Amino acid sequence: MRVILIFIITIFPLSLFSQSFSESDIKNLAEEVNQEIKGVNIGNGIRAKGCFALGRTLIYQYEVPEYWQAPKNLKAELISNLKTAGAAKTYFLYNINVNFYYFRSNSLIEKVSIKSNELSTFKFELGEYISLNKHPKAKEVNIKLKAPTGWEIKEGARPNIVKKFVKEGNTYLVLVKENMTFFSRNESKELLQDEDFTKEFIEGSSSFFTNPKILSQRIITLDTYPTLEFKVKGTMERTGLEMEMIMKSWVIFYEDKLIFLQSMGLDNAEFKVLEQLYFLITNSVIFPDQYY
């Protein structure tokens, strides 16, 4: 028996609120939801008892008939229903856990607890390699990398942006610029050891942010080439709205070119989860010419 337990009417548009959602906000939301669903018959003899909040957890309560038996895959079914209704992403973004209590004759017979991090709608899978060799904006750099499954692959609209992967407001782009001169790998490593240089470089790369703050930085190697990895957050204007954004970048010092691998999104739980995917994309980078 398929049990549909979530109404679209109970899903409030949290995206209209600010980027943070306090326990007090969750409590107020639960009170509104409770008024909407209390006593409503949702079918199959199941009646909504109400909704309340404990900390960052919304608790939905249902009264079930004598013949009702909880499916073995009830939790997976509930998560699927939340995703179909569009609620999963909202709960995930605002770090709201969801519990479901099932009562018979006022006795609790079943309880399902779903943590907010179980409601992410993103899959961390990469597709086939995409070669940017001979792309006019690649500036003769022969590079290939894997795109994330389910993301749209677009051409860059601005100068130097070769490709970008886009999904639901999140972006990962590949950008190639001319470097000031040719640097060997050893020379690039020495340059990146200069703290004043790296600080100035990161600040310049983040200049489109208002009040940028450097969260982390380190020197790594990508397919044998020295790379500056850094994460910055700051305020950015989009369609007239000021939003807190975050950017994770890798800048590869490739001979006489600079290759930017840049991810960006809202400074929220979604970006933190997507960092795993951005790492997988970046780690897939290959420069085929060095192996010939």
C-alpha positions as CSV (number, residue, x, y, z in Angstrom):
1,M,0.0,0.0,0.0
2,R,1.4,3.3,-1.0
3,V,1.0,5.8,1.8
4,I,1.0,9.5,0.7
5,L,1.5,11.5,3.9
6,I,2.6,14.9,2.8
7,F,0.4,17.6,1.5
8,I,1.8,20.3,-0.8
9,I,-0.3,22.7,1.3
10,T,1.9,21.9,4.3
11,I,5.1,23.0,2.4
12,F,5.6,26.6,3.1
13,P,7.9,28.6,0.7
14,L,10.9,28.9,3.0
15,S,12.9,30.2,0.1
16,L,11.2,33.5,0.6
17,F,12.8,33.9,4.0
18,S,16.4,34.9,4.7
19,Q,19.2,32.4,4.2
20,S,19.0,31.5,7.9
21,F,16.0,29.8,9.6
22,S,16.0,29.9,13.4
23,E,14.5,27.4,15.8
24,S,11.9,30.1,16.6
25,D,11.1,30.3,12.9
26,I,10.7,26.5,12.8
27,K,8.4,26.6,15.8
28,N,6.2,29.3,14.1
29,L,6.2,27.2,10.9
30,A,5.0,24.1,12.8
31,E,2.2,26.1,14.4
32,E,1.0,27.2,11.0
33,V,1.3,23.7,9.5
34,N,-0.6,22.3,12.6
35,Q,-3.5,24.6,11.9
36,E,-3.7,23.5,8.3
37,I,-3.6,19.7,8.8
38,K,-5.0,18.9,12.2
39,G,-7.9,16.6,11.9
40,V,-7.7,16.3,8.1
41,N,-8.4,12.9,6.6
42,I,-5.7,12.2,4.0
43,G,-7.1,8.9,2.7
44,N,-6.9,5.2,3.5
45,G,-8.3,5.9,6.9
46,I,-5.3,8.0,8.0
47,R,-6.0,11.2,9.8
48,A,-3.5,14.0,10.6
49,K,-3.2,14.6,14.3
50,G,-1.1,17.7,13.9
51,C,2.5,19.0,13.8
52,F,4.9,20.5,16.3
53,A,8.6,21.4,16.6
54,L,11.4,20.3,18.9
55,G,14.5,22.4,18.2
56,R,15.3,22.0,14.5
57,T,12.9,19.0,14.1
58,L,9.4,19.1,12.6
59,I,7.2,16.3,14.0
60,Y,4.2,15.2,12.0
61,Q,1.6,13.0,13.8
62,Y,-0.9,10.7,12.2
63,E,-3.7,8.4,13.6
64,V,-3.9,5.2,11.6
65,P,-6.7,2.6,11.4
66,E,-6.5,-0.9,12.8
67,Y,-5.7,-2.5,9.5
68,W,-2.7,-0.2,8.7
69,Q,0.7,-1.8,8.6
70,A,3.9,0.2,8.1
71,P,5.7,-0.7,4.9
72,K,9.2,-2.1,5.3
73,N,10.6,0.7,3.2
74,L,8.5,3.4,4.9
75,K,11.5,5.8,5.5
76,A,12.6,5.5,1.8
77,E,9.0,6.1,0.7
78,L,8.7,9.2,2.9
79,I,12.0,10.6,1.6
80,S,10.8,10.0,-2.0
81,N,7.5,11.7,-1.2
82,L,9.3,14.7,0.3
83,K,11.5,15.0,-2.8
84,T,8.4,14.7,-5.1
85,A,6.6,17.4,-3.2
86,G,9.6,19.7,-3.3
87,A,9.9,19.8,0.5
88,A,13.2,17.8,0.7
89,K,15.4,20.5,-0.7
90,T,13.8,23.2,1.5
91,Y,14.3,21.1,4.7
92,F,17.9,20.2,3.6
93,L,18.9,23.8,2.9
94,Y,17.5,25.1,6.2
95,N,18.8,22.2,8.3
96,I,15.3,21.0,9.3
97,N,14.9,17.4,10.5
98,V,11.6,15.7,10.0
99,N,10.0,13.0,12.2
100,F,6.8,11.1,11.5
101,Y,4.8,9.6,14.4
102,Y,2.0,7.1,13.7
103,F,-0.6,6.4,16.4
104,R,-3.4,3.8,16.9
105,S,-5.8,4.5,19.6
106,N,-3.4,7.2,20.9
107,S,-0.6,4.7,21.3
108,L,2.6,5.3,19.3
109,I,3.1,2.3,17.0
110,E,5.7,3.6,14.4
111,K,8.3,6.4,14.3
112,V,10.4,7.5,11.4
113,S,13.3,10.0,11.8
114,I,14.8,11.8,8.8
115,K,17.9,14.0,9.2
116,S,18.1,17.0,7.0
117,N,21.3,15.7,5.4
118,E,19.4,12.7,4.1
119,L,17.3,15.0,2.0
120,S,19.8,16.3,-0.5
121,T,18.6,15.9,-4.0
122,F,22.1,15.9,-5.6
123,K,23.9,12.8,-6.8
124,F,27.7,12.8,-6.8
125,E,28.2,11.0,-10.1
126,L,30.4,12.1,-13.0
127,G,29.8,11.4,-16.7
128,E,32.2,10.8,-19.5
129,Y,35.2,13.0,-20.2
130,I,34.8,16.3,-22.0
131,S,37.7,17.4,-24.1
132,L,38.3,21.1,-24.4
133,N,41.1,20.6,-26.9
134,K,40.9,23.1,-29.9
135,H,38.1,25.0,-28.2
136,P,38.7,28.7,-29.3
137,K,38.6,30.0,-25.7
138,A,40.9,27.2,-24.4
139,K,43.9,29.1,-25.9
140,E,45.6,25.9,-27.2
141,V,45.5,24.2,-23.8
142,N,44.7,20.5,-24.2
143,I,42.6,19.7,-21.1
144,K,39.8,17.3,-20.4
145,L,37.6,16.7,-17.4
146,K,34.4,14.9,-16.4
147,A,31.1,16.7,-16.1
148,P,28.6,15.9,-13.3
149,T,25.7,13.7,-14.2
150,G,22.5,15.6,-14.6
151,W,24.0,19.0,-14.9
152,E,23.6,21.2,-17.9
153,I,26.8,21.8,-19.9
154,K,26.9,25.3,-21.4
155,E,29.3,27.4,-23.4
156,G,30.7,30.4,-21.5
157,A,29.0,33.7,-22.4
158,R,31.9,35.9,-21.2
159,P,35.5,36.1,-22.5
160,N,37.9,33.4,-21.3
161,I,35.1,31.1,-19.9
162,V,35.4,27.9,-21.9
163,K,32.6,25.7,-20.4
164,K,30.3,25.8,-17.4
165,F,28.3,23.1,-15.6
166,V,25.0,24.5,-14.2
167,K,22.2,23.1,-12.0
168,E,19.6,24.9,-9.8
169,G,21.7,28.1,-9.3
170,N,25.0,26.3,-8.7
171,T,27.8,26.7,-11.2
172,Y,31.2,25.1,-11.9
173,L,33.1,26.8,-14.7
174,V,36.4,26.3,-16.6
175,L,38.2,29.6,-17.5
176,V,41.6,30.0,-19.3
177,K,43.6,33.2,-19.1
178,E,47.0,34.2,-20.4
179,N,49.7,34.3,-17.7
180,M,52.2,37.1,-17.5
181,T,55.0,34.8,-19.0
182,F,56.0,31.2,-19.3
183,F,56.6,29.5,-15.9
184,S,58.1,26.0,-15.5
185,R,56.5,23.8,-12.9
186,N,59.4,24.5,-10.4
187,E,59.1,28.3,-11.0
188,S,55.4,28.1,-10.4
189,K,55.9,26.3,-7.2
190,E,58.4,28.9,-6.0
191,L,56.0,31.7,-7.0
192,L,53.2,30.2,-5.0
193,Q,55.3,30.0,-1.9
194,D,55.3,33.8,-1.8
195,E,52.6,34.6,0.7
196,D,52.2,38.2,-0.5
197,F,51.7,37.0,-4.1
198,T,49.1,34.4,-3.2
199,K,47.2,36.8,-0.9
200,E,47.2,39.5,-3.7
201,F,46.2,36.9,-6.3
202,I,43.2,35.6,-4.2
203,E,42.0,39.1,-3.4
204,G,42.1,40.0,-7.1
205,S,40.2,36.9,-8.1
206,S,37.6,37.7,-5.5
207,S,37.2,41.4,-6.2
208,F,33.6,41.0,-7.5
209,F,32.6,40.2,-3.9
210,T,31.7,42.9,-1.4
211,N,33.7,42.4,1.8
212,P,35.3,39.1,0.7
213,K,36.7,36.8,3.4
214,I,39.3,34.1,2.7
215,L,38.1,30.9,4.4
216,S,41.0,28.6,3.3
217,Q,43.9,28.3,0.9
218,R,46.6,25.8,0.1
219,I,49.0,24.7,-2.6
220,I,48.3,21.4,-4.3
221,T,49.1,19.5,-7.5
222,L,46.6,18.7,-10.2
223,D,47.9,16.2,-12.8
224,T,51.5,17.2,-12.0
225,Y,50.9,21.0,-12.3
226,P,51.1,23.4,-9.3
227,T,47.7,24.7,-8.3
228,L,46.4,27.3,-5.9
229,E,43.2,26.1,-4.1
230,F,41.2,28.7,-2.1
231,K,37.7,29.3,-0.8
232,V,36.2,32.8,-0.3
233,K,32.8,34.1,0.7
234,G,31.3,37.5,0.4
235,T,28.2,39.5,-0.6
236,M,27.2,39.6,-4.2
237,E,24.3,41.4,-6.0
238,R,22.0,39.3,-8.2
239,T,18.9,40.7,-9.8
240,G,18.8,43.6,-7.3
241,L,19.2,41.3,-4.2
242,E,22.2,41.2,-1.9
243,M,23.1,37.5,-1.2
244,E,25.8,35.8,0.7
245,M,27.8,33.8,-1.8
246,I,30.7,31.3,-1.5
247,M,33.3,30.3,-4.1
248,K,35.7,27.4,-4.2
249,S,38.5,27.8,-6.8
250,W,41.5,26.0,-8.2
251,V,43.9,27.9,-10.3
252,I,46.3,25.7,-12.3
253,F,49.6,27.4,-13.3
254,Y,50.0,25.8,-16.7
255,E,53.1,27.1,-18.4
256,D,52.1,30.4,-19.9
257,K,48.4,30.0,-19.0
258,L,46.2,30.2,-15.9
259,I,43.4,27.7,-15.7
260,F,40.6,28.6,-13.3
261,L,38.3,25.8,-12.1
262,Q,35.7,27.7,-10.2
263,S,32.6,26.7,-8.3
264,M,30.0,29.1,-6.8
265,G,26.7,29.1,-5.0
266,L,24.8,30.4,-2.0
267,D,26.6,30.2,1.3
268,N,24.4,27.4,2.7
269,A,24.2,23.7,3.4
270,E,23.8,22.9,-0.3
271,F,27.2,24.3,-1.2
272,K,28.9,22.4,1.6
273,V,27.5,19.2,0.3
274,L,28.3,20.1,-3.3
275,E,32.0,20.7,-2.4
276,Q,32.4,16.9,-2.6
277,L,31.1,16.9,-6.2
278,Y,33.3,19.9,-7.1
279,F,36.3,18.0,-5.8
280,L,35.5,15.0,-7.9
281,I,35.2,17.2,-11.1
282,T,38.5,18.9,-10.3
283,N,40.3,15.7,-9.5
284,S,39.3,14.3,-12.9
285,V,41.4,16.9,-14.8
286,I,43.9,15.5,-17.2
287,F,46.4,17.3,-19.5
288,P,46.9,14.6,-22.3
289,D,49.8,16.3,-24.0
290,Q,52.3,15.6,-21.2
291,Y,51.7,11.8,-21.7
292,Y,52.7,11.7,-25.3
